[in-house]
C-alpha cells in the first residue's frame, strides 16, 4: 500500500505532466517548506524549476536550503544568475557554501558577481576549505564576548545582533586576540545575575576542532560528547566558525550513505546513480573485479571435473555452499567496516572481535550445514554413499562459512592498517576470496571423504 509521501509524489508528477499549474500551485500551498523540498528532490531539474516558479519568492530560499545539496545545486544552476543570487543571499552562509560547492566554476562566478562584495568574500573564504572538513561545514555566524563582559552585556549583544545565527546555543568567550578561552550556554546566561562577569560562569574546557579536521571526526566527537555545536579554531586557537548539530546530522547521513554505496560498488554519492554515464563510470570497475574473481573461481575448480563426473550431485549444492559463505562474509565485513567508521572498533577489541565472528561462523556453519546435509542425502545417486555425501555437504558448508567469517572480519582490519579505505576494497575482495576458498575446501573435502581422485 503506497505511503502518504508516495501518493504526494505521484500527485505532483501527475500535475506536472498535465501542466495543471493552478492545481499544482494549490497542492504546493498545502505543503510546508521541508515537504516541498522532499518532493523536489525526487524530480528532474526542469520539473523542479517549474514547481519552484509556482512558490512565492519569500519561500524559495527555505525550500532550496532543505533540499539535498547536490539536488539543490542543480536547481540553483538552472536559475538566472540574478535570481540564484537572490536565493543564495537569503540562505545561511554554511548552507549556501554546501550548495554552491557543487556548481561548476562558471556558474559559481556568475552568481558571486551578483552578490554584495562582503557576502561574496565570505562565501569565497568558506569555499576555500575542503567541503568534507570542519572548515567546509562551519558557519561564520556566532556570538562572542570578552571575559570581562557581564551577563547583561552578553544578552545585549545577542539582542542587538542584526544577523542572528540559525542555531544559537552558546556565547563564546574570546580574549583580545580572538582566541577561544571559554563558553557560556544561553541557559547559564538566563539563570545568572546580570552583573556577573562571564569569566566567573564560563566553562574553560572547551571542545573545539581545527578547520582541517575531517567531518567524520567532527561527527564522532559530537556523538561522543553529546554536543549541540562545535567551535572551529585556527592554528592559533582563534575562533573562526561554529558547526551546528543540524550540519552534523547531515554529515552522519552522508557518511553512512557513502559507506553503503562504496561497499555496493555504486559510487560515493546518490548523484552518481542519477545518470546513465555516471552509473556506468562508477560501477564498471566493481563489475570487472567480480568478473575477474568469478573467472578465477571457475579456473580453480576446473581440476575437479572428474569428481563432478563421478558424483554430479555435488554440483547441486555448490550454489548454497557459496551463498552461505558469501552471506556471512558480507555480514562480518559490514559490521567491521561500520565499526571502524564510527570508532567502535579499537585496537584492544580486534582480537576479541575476530574470535567472536569466527566462532559464530563455526556454530552457524555447523547448524545450517547439518540441515543442508540432511537434504543432500535425499538426492544421492545409487553409486554414492548418502551418509558420506551428507557429511561432505554439511562440513563443506560449515567450512565455507567459517572461512568467510574469518576473511570478512580480517580483511577490513588489514586494509585499515594499510590506510586503504575498507569500504571501497572490502566488497570485491571478500566475495571473490570466499567463493574460491569455500568451494576449493568443499571439493577437497569431497575428494577425501568420498574417496574420489
PyMOL commands that set and color helices and strands:
alter all, ss='L'
color gray80, all
select helices_A, chain A and resi 4-18+21-29+33-41+45-52+57-66+69-78+81-90+93-100+105-112+117-127+134-137+151-160+186-191+198-201+215-225+245-264+270-273+276-310+313-316+318-342+347-379+386-417+422-449
alter helices_A, ss='H'
color red, helices_A
select strands_A, chain A and resi 143-145+170-174+180-185+208-210+229-233+239-244
alter strands_A, ss='S'
color yellow, strands_A
deselect
rebuild
show_as cartoon
